[in-house]
């Protein structure tokens, strides 16, 4: 899972709303929970739009840099060689394995209304979307088509956090309105 970003209105306000939510009849709770599942749709649409965009450029090691680091065990300083990465043309464009589509299909809004945790989470279901964490990184490394003897660097496509931050306020307003309407209407 890339991450789960939990959105909460004011903690005391949410606690009060969810306390009252637990007292609602089960039929009303189901409808409210279903409505809360759609509060993250705008955020997920933004994430999917990024994933539908153009593929990132290829990455290759373009040089090396020497850095000085301290060994934590014995306290001695050592010289380390680190890679410098640069863009390159993709060797065989047009080939795909459905990775981005799998990540898009696995994006969900999760509603948690338990006694110890409450909130609304936008998350990626990792059992459906392999590499969701790697693809969200700026750069990652992977075996070439499963061959553990040949590794390749690849640029990721950070898709997760920017839409969540941009859509946070709208999600809070929508969730609060839905909970208030359900409590007042019952």
ChimeraX commands (.cxc) that place a marker at each C-alpha (Angstrom):
marker #1 position 0.00,0.00,0.00 radius 0.5
marker #1 position 1.30,3.43,-0.86 radius 0.5
marker #1 position -0.20,4.99,2.11 radius 0.5
marker #1 position -3.39,5.64,3.80 radius 0.5
marker #1 position -4.21,9.28,4.26 radius 0.5
marker #1 position -6.83,9.77,6.89 radius 0.5
marker #1 position -8.99,12.88,6.69 radius 0.5
marker #1 position -10.72,14.19,9.81 radius 0.5
marker #1 position -12.66,17.31,10.58 radius 0.5
marker #1 position -12.10,18.76,14.04 radius 0.5
marker #1 position -11.43,15.75,16.30 radius 0.5
marker #1 position -14.09,16.66,18.86 radius 0.5
marker #1 position -16.65,17.34,16.15 radius 0.5
marker #1 position -15.95,14.02,14.43 radius 0.5
marker #1 position -16.06,12.10,17.71 radius 0.5
marker #1 position -19.44,13.62,18.50 radius 0.5
marker #1 position -20.80,12.94,15.00 radius 0.5
marker #1 position -19.60,9.33,15.04 radius 0.5
marker #1 position -20.94,8.79,18.56 radius 0.5
marker #1 position -24.34,9.92,17.33 radius 0.5
marker #1 position -23.85,7.89,14.12 radius 0.5
marker #1 position -23.59,4.67,16.18 radius 0.5
marker #1 position -27.04,5.34,17.65 radius 0.5
marker #1 position -28.72,5.48,14.24 radius 0.5
marker #1 position -30.82,2.53,13.05 radius 0.5
marker #1 position -28.86,-0.03,10.96 radius 0.5
marker #1 position -30.79,0.82,7.77 radius 0.5
marker #1 position -29.79,4.48,8.03 radius 0.5
marker #1 position -26.18,3.57,8.86 radius 0.5
marker #1 position -25.89,1.53,5.66 radius 0.5
marker #1 position -27.06,4.44,3.53 radius 0.5
marker #1 position -24.79,6.93,5.28 radius 0.5
marker #1 position -21.78,4.62,5.02 radius 0.5
marker #1 position -22.47,4.17,1.29 radius 0.5
marker #1 position -22.65,7.96,0.88 radius 0.5
marker #1 position -19.40,8.42,2.81 radius 0.5
marker #1 position -17.68,5.96,0.46 radius 0.5
marker #1 position -18.29,8.44,-2.38 radius 0.5
marker #1 position -16.76,11.45,-0.59 radius 0.5
marker #1 position -13.31,10.46,-1.88 radius 0.5
marker #1 position -14.37,10.10,-5.51 radius 0.5
marker #1 position -12.94,13.50,-6.51 radius 0.5
marker #1 position -9.58,12.64,-4.98 radius 0.5
marker #1 position -9.48,9.25,-6.66 radius 0.5
marker #1 position -10.40,10.85,-10.02 radius 0.5
marker #1 position -7.40,13.17,-9.63 radius 0.5
marker #1 position -5.12,10.22,-8.87 radius 0.5
marker #1 position -6.44,8.31,-11.88 radius 0.5
marker #1 position -5.94,11.34,-14.13 radius 0.5
marker #1 position -2.25,11.43,-13.16 radius 0.5
marker #1 position -1.98,7.69,-13.88 radius 0.5
marker #1 position -3.65,8.21,-17.29 radius 0.5
marker #1 position -1.09,10.86,-18.19 radius 0.5
marker #1 position 2.06,10.27,-20.20 radius 0.5
marker #1 position 4.56,7.72,-19.02 radius 0.5
marker #1 position 7.65,9.07,-17.25 radius 0.5
marker #1 position 10.94,9.17,-19.12 radius 0.5
marker #1 position 13.47,6.38,-18.87 radius 0.5
marker #1 position 16.22,6.52,-16.26 radius 0.5
marker #1 position 19.87,5.49,-16.48 radius 0.5
marker #1 position 22.91,5.86,-14.27 radius 0.5
marker #1 position 24.75,8.83,-15.77 radius 0.5
marker #1 position 27.64,9.03,-13.34 radius 0.5
marker #1 position 28.89,8.46,-9.82 radius 0.5
marker #1 position 29.63,10.63,-6.83 radius 0.5
marker #1 position 31.82,9.87,-3.84 radius 0.5
marker #1 position 30.38,10.68,-0.42 radius 0.5
marker #1 position 31.80,10.43,3.07 radius 0.5
marker #1 position 29.69,8.45,5.56 radius 0.5
marker #1 position 30.16,7.34,9.14 radius 0.5
marker #1 position 29.85,3.65,9.96 radius 0.5
marker #1 position 27.30,3.33,12.77 radius 0.5
marker #1 position 28.83,0.20,14.26 radius 0.5
marker #1 position 32.46,1.18,14.65 radius 0.5
marker #1 position 32.33,4.97,14.18 radius 0.5
marker #1 position 34.88,5.01,11.34 radius 0.5
marker #1 position 34.40,7.08,8.23 radius 0.5
marker #1 position 34.11,5.34,4.86 radius 0.5
marker #1 position 33.92,6.57,1.29 radius 0.5
marker #1 position 30.79,5.48,-0.56 radius 0.5
marker #1 position 30.11,5.62,-4.25 radius 0.5
marker #1 position 26.55,6.72,-5.06 radius 0.5
marker #1 position 24.85,6.84,-8.43 radius 0.5
marker #1 position 23.75,9.96,-10.27 radius 0.5
marker #1 position 20.68,9.38,-12.44 radius 0.5
marker #1 position 19.72,11.03,-15.70 radius 0.5
marker #1 position 16.88,10.76,-18.17 radius 0.5
marker #1 position 17.13,8.64,-21.28 radius 0.5
marker #1 position 14.78,7.59,-24.03 radius 0.5
marker #1 position 12.66,4.54,-23.27 radius 0.5
marker #1 position 14.13,1.58,-25.14 radius 0.5
marker #1 position 10.91,-0.11,-26.20 radius 0.5
marker #1 position 7.95,2.28,-25.79 radius 0.5
marker #1 position 4.41,1.03,-26.12 radius 0.5
marker #1 position 4.97,-2.16,-24.15 radius 0.5
marker #1 position 2.91,-2.43,-20.99 radius 0.5
marker #1 position 1.83,-4.96,-18.41 radius 0.5
marker #1 position -1.30,-3.21,-17.10 radius 0.5
marker #1 position 0.49,-1.87,-14.02 radius 0.5
marker #1 position -1.13,1.58,-14.02 radius 0.5
marker #1 position -4.57,0.12,-14.73 radius 0.5
marker #1 position -4.18,-2.23,-11.77 radius 0.5
marker #1 position -3.25,0.67,-9.50 radius 0.5
marker #1 position -6.23,2.71,-10.73 radius 0.5
marker #1 position -8.59,-0.20,-10.06 radius 0.5
marker #1 position -7.25,-0.61,-6.52 radius 0.5
marker #1 position -7.82,3.00,-5.36 radius 0.5
marker #1 position -10.65,3.09,-2.79 radius 0.5
marker #1 position -12.23,5.21,-0.09 radius 0.5
marker #1 position -12.46,3.40,3.23 radius 0.5
marker #1 position -14.76,4.48,6.05 radius 0.5
marker #1 position -13.71,3.52,9.59 radius 0.5
marker #1 position -16.27,3.99,12.37 radius 0.5
marker #1 position -14.96,1.71,15.10 radius 0.5
marker #1 position -14.78,2.50,18.79 radius 0.5
marker #1 position -11.02,3.13,18.79 radius 0.5
marker #1 position -10.49,4.57,15.28 radius 0.5
marker #1 position -12.72,6.76,13.17 radius 0.5
marker #1 position -12.08,8.45,9.86 radius 0.5
marker #1 position -12.14,8.31,6.10 radius 0.5
marker #1 position -9.09,6.90,4.31 radius 0.5
marker #1 position -8.04,7.09,0.67 radius 0.5
marker #1 position -5.88,4.05,0.08 radius 0.5
marker #1 position -4.57,1.55,-2.42 radius 0.5
marker #1 position -5.43,-2.10,-1.94 radius 0.5
marker #1 position -2.06,-3.79,-2.41 radius 0.5
marker #1 position -3.55,-7.22,-2.96 radius 0.5
marker #1 position -5.02,-5.83,-6.20 radius 0.5
marker #1 position -2.26,-3.39,-7.19 radius 0.5
marker #1 position 1.24,-4.71,-7.06 radius 0.5
marker #1 position 3.97,-2.06,-7.28 radius 0.5
marker #1 position 1.68,0.74,-6.08 radius 0.5
marker #1 position 4.38,1.87,-3.65 radius 0.5
marker #1 position 7.17,1.67,-6.22 radius 0.5
marker #1 position 5.20,3.49,-8.88 radius 0.5
marker #1 position 4.49,6.34,-6.44 radius 0.5
marker #1 position 8.24,6.82,-5.85 radius 0.5
marker #1 position 10.30,9.23,-7.91 radius 0.5
marker #1 position 12.73,6.44,-8.82 radius 0.5
marker #1 position 12.77,2.69,-8.21 radius 0.5
marker #1 position 14.63,-0.41,-9.33 radius 0.5
marker #1 position 13.14,-3.75,-10.39 radius 0.5
marker #1 position 14.11,-7.07,-11.99 radius 0.5
marker #1 position 13.64,-7.03,-15.76 radius 0.5
marker #1 position 10.54,-9.13,-16.41 radius 0.5
marker #1 position 11.22,-11.18,-13.27 radius 0.5
marker #1 position 14.86,-11.97,-14.11 radius 0.5
marker #1 position 16.69,-11.49,-10.78 radius 0.5
marker #1 position 20.05,-11.34,-12.60 radius 0.5
marker #1 position 19.12,-8.24,-14.61 radius 0.5
marker #1 position 17.89,-5.12,-12.80 radius 0.5
marker #1 position 16.66,-1.85,-14.29 radius 0.5
marker #1 position 16.10,1.63,-12.91 radius 0.5
marker #1 position 12.79,3.23,-13.68 radius 0.5
marker #1 position 11.19,6.60,-13.01 radius 0.5
marker #1 position 7.98,6.40,-11.05 radius 0.5
marker #1 position 4.95,8.63,-11.32 radius 0.5
marker #1 position 4.02,10.20,-7.95 radius 0.5
marker #1 position 0.24,10.03,-8.12 radius 0.5
marker #1 position -1.00,9.60,-4.56 radius 0.5
marker #1 position -0.46,12.55,-2.24 radius 0.5
marker #1 position -0.97,15.69,-4.40 radius 0.5
marker #1 position -4.66,14.93,-5.20 radius 0.5
marker #1 position -5.29,13.97,-1.56 radius 0.5
marker #1 position -3.92,17.27,-0.30 radius 0.5
marker #1 position -5.81,19.23,-2.97 radius 0.5
marker #1 position -9.15,17.49,-2.26 radius 0.5
marker #1 position -8.88,17.29,1.51 radius 0.5
marker #1 position -11.08,20.29,2.35 radius 0.5
marker #1 position -13.87,19.21,-0.02 radius 0.5
marker #1 position -13.85,15.71,1.48 radius 0.5
marker #1 position -14.11,17.09,5.02 radius 0.5
marker #1 position -17.00,19.38,4.09 radius 0.5
marker #1 position -18.87,16.60,2.26 radius 0.5
marker #1 position -18.39,14.05,5.06 radius 0.5
marker #1 position -19.49,16.50,7.74 radius 0.5
marker #1 position -22.58,17.46,5.74 radius 0.5
marker #1 position -23.53,13.80,5.18 radius 0.5
marker #1 position -23.13,12.92,8.87 radius 0.5
marker #1 position -25.02,16.02,10.03 radius 0.5
marker #1 position -27.89,15.33,7.62 radius 0.5
marker #1 position -28.14,11.71,8.74 radius 0.5
marker #1 position -28.18,12.61,12.42 radius 0.5
marker #1 position -30.70,15.41,11.97 radius 0.5
marker #1 position -32.90,13.33,9.65 radius 0.5
marker #1 position -33.26,10.32,11.96 radius 0.5
marker link #1:1,2 radius 0.2
marker link #1:2,3 radius 0.2
marker link #1:3,4 radius 0.2
marker link #1:4,5 radius 0.2
marker link #1:5,6 radius 0.2
marker link #1:6,7 radius 0.2
marker link #1:7,8 radius 0.2
marker link #1:8,9 radius 0.2
marker link #1:9,10 radius 0.2
marker link #1:10,11 radius 0.2
marker link #1:11,12 radius 0.2
marker link #1:12,13 radius 0.2
marker link #1:13,14 radius 0.2
marker link #1:14,15 radius 0.2
marker link #1:15,16 radius 0.2
marker link #1:16,17 radius 0.2
marker link #1:17,18 radius 0.2
marker link #1:18,19 radius 0.2
marker link #1:19,20 radius 0.2
marker link #1:20,21 radius 0.2
marker link #1:21,22 radius 0.2
marker link #1:22,23 radius 0.2
marker link #1:23,24 radius 0.2
marker link #1:24,25 radius 0.2
marker link #1:25,26 radius 0.2
marker link #1:26,27 radius 0.2
marker link #1:27,28 radius 0.2
marker link #1:28,29 radius 0.2
marker link #1:29,30 radius 0.2
marker link #1:30,31 radius 0.2
marker link #1:31,32 radius 0.2
marker link #1:32,33 radius 0.2
marker link #1:33,34 radius 0.2
marker link #1:34,35 radius 0.2
marker link #1:35,36 radius 0.2
marker link #1:36,37 radius 0.2
marker link #1:37,38 radius 0.2
marker link #1:38,39 radius 0.2
marker link #1:39,40 radius 0.2
marker link #1:40,41 radius 0.2
marker link #1:41,42 radius 0.2
marker link #1:42,43 radius 0.2
marker link #1:43,44 radius 0.2
marker link #1:44,45 radius 0.2
marker link #1:45,46 radius 0.2
marker link #1:46,47 radius 0.2
marker link #1:47,48 radius 0.2
marker link #1:48,49 radius 0.2
marker link #1:49,50 radius 0.2
marker link #1:50,51 radius 0.2
marker link #1:51,52 radius 0.2
marker link #1:52,53 radius 0.2
marker link #1:53,54 radius 0.2
marker link #1:54,55 radius 0.2
marker link #1:55,56 radius 0.2
marker link #1:56,57 radius 0.2
marker link #1:57,58 radius 0.2
marker link #1:58,59 radius 0.2
marker link #1:59,60 radius 0.2
marker link #1:60,61 radius 0.2
marker link #1:61,62 radius 0.2
marker link #1:62,63 radius 0.2
marker link #1:63,64 radius 0.2
marker link #1:64,65 radius 0.2
marker link #1:65,66 radius 0.2
marker link #1:66,67 radius 0.2
marker link #1:67,68 radius 0.2
marker link #1:68,69 radius 0.2
marker link #1:69,70 radius 0.2
marker link #1:70,71 radius 0.2
marker link #1:71,72 radius 0.2
marker link #1:72,73 radius 0.2
marker link #1:73,74 radius 0.2
marker link #1:74,75 radius 0.2
marker link #1:75,76 radius 0.2
marker link #1:76,77 radius 0.2
marker link #1:77,78 radius 0.2
marker link #1:78,79 radius 0.2
marker link #1:79,80 radius 0.2
marker link #1:80,81 radius 0.2
marker link #1:81,82 radius 0.2
marker link #1:82,83 radius 0.2
marker link #1:83,84 radius 0.2
marker link #1:84,85 radius 0.2
marker link #1:85,86 radius 0.2
marker link #1:86,87 radius 0.2
marker link #1:87,88 radius 0.2
marker link #1:88,89 radius 0.2
marker link #1:89,90 radius 0.2
marker link #1:90,91 radius 0.2
marker link #1:91,92 radius 0.2
marker link #1:92,93 radius 0.2
marker link #1:93,94 radius 0.2
marker link #1:94,95 radius 0.2
marker link #1:95,96 radius 0.2
marker link #1:96,97 radius 0.2
marker link #1:97,98 radius 0.2
marker link #1:98,99 radius 0.2
marker link #1:99,100 radius 0.2
marker link #1:100,101 radius 0.2
marker link #1:101,102 radius 0.2
marker link #1:102,103 radius 0.2
marker link #1:103,104 radius 0.2
marker link #1:104,105 radius 0.2
marker link #1:105,106 radius 0.2
marker link #1:106,107 radius 0.2
marker link #1:107,108 radius 0.2
marker link #1:108,109 radius 0.2
marker link #1:109,110 radius 0.2
marker link #1:110,111 radius 0.2
marker link #1:111,112 radius 0.2
marker link #1:112,113 radius 0.2
marker link #1:113,114 radius 0.2
marker link #1:114,115 radius 0.2
marker link #1:115,116 radius 0.2
marker link #1:116,117 radius 0.2
marker link #1:117,118 radius 0.2
marker link #1:118,119 radius 0.2
marker link #1:119,120 radius 0.2
marker link #1:120,121 radius 0.2
marker link #1:121,122 radius 0.2
marker link #1:122,123 radius 0.2
marker link #1:123,124 radius 0.2
marker link #1:124,125 radius 0.2
marker link #1:125,126 radius 0.2
marker link #1:126,127 radius 0.2
marker link #1:127,128 radius 0.2
marker link #1:128,129 radius 0.2
marker link #1:129,130 radius 0.2
marker link #1:130,131 radius 0.2
marker link #1:131,132 radius 0.2
marker link #1:132,133 radius 0.2
marker link #1:133,134 radius 0.2
marker link #1:134,135 radius 0.2
marker link #1:135,136 radius 0.2
marker link #1:136,137 radius 0.2
marker link #1:137,138 radius 0.2
marker link #1:138,139 radius 0.2
marker link #1:139,140 radius 0.2
marker link #1:140,141 radius 0.2
marker link #1:141,142 radius 0.2
marker link #1:142,143 radius 0.2
marker link #1:143,144 radius 0.2
marker link #1:144,145 radius 0.2
marker link #1:145,146 radius 0.2
marker link #1:146,147 radius 0.2
marker link #1:147,148 radius 0.2
marker link #1:148,149 radius 0.2
marker link #1:149,150 radius 0.2
marker link #1:150,151 radius 0.2
marker link #1:151,152 radius 0.2
marker link #1:152,153 radius 0.2
marker link #1:153,154 radius 0.2
marker link #1:154,155 radius 0.2
marker link #1:155,156 radius 0.2
marker link #1:156,157 radius 0.2
marker link #1:157,158 radius 0.2
marker link #1:158,159 radius 0.2
marker link #1:159,160 radius 0.2
marker link #1:160,161 radius 0.2
marker link #1:161,162 radius 0.2
marker link #1:162,163 radius 0.2
marker link #1:163,164 radius 0.2
marker link #1:164,165 radius 0.2
marker link #1:165,166 radius 0.2
marker link #1:166,167 radius 0.2
marker link #1:167,168 radius 0.2
marker link #1:168,169 radius 0.2
marker link #1:169,170 radius 0.2
marker link #1:170,171 radius 0.2
marker link #1:171,172 radius 0.2
marker link #1:172,173 radius 0.2
marker link #1:173,174 radius 0.2
marker link #1:174,175 radius 0.2
marker link #1:175,176 radius 0.2
marker link #1:176,177 radius 0.2
marker link #1:177,178 radius 0.2
marker link #1:178,179 radius 0.2
marker link #1:179,180 radius 0.2
marker link #1:180,181 radius 0.2
marker link #1:181,182 radius 0.2
marker link #1:182,183 radius 0.2
marker link #1:183,184 radius 0.2
marker link #1:184,185 radius 0.2
marker link #1:185,186 radius 0.2
view
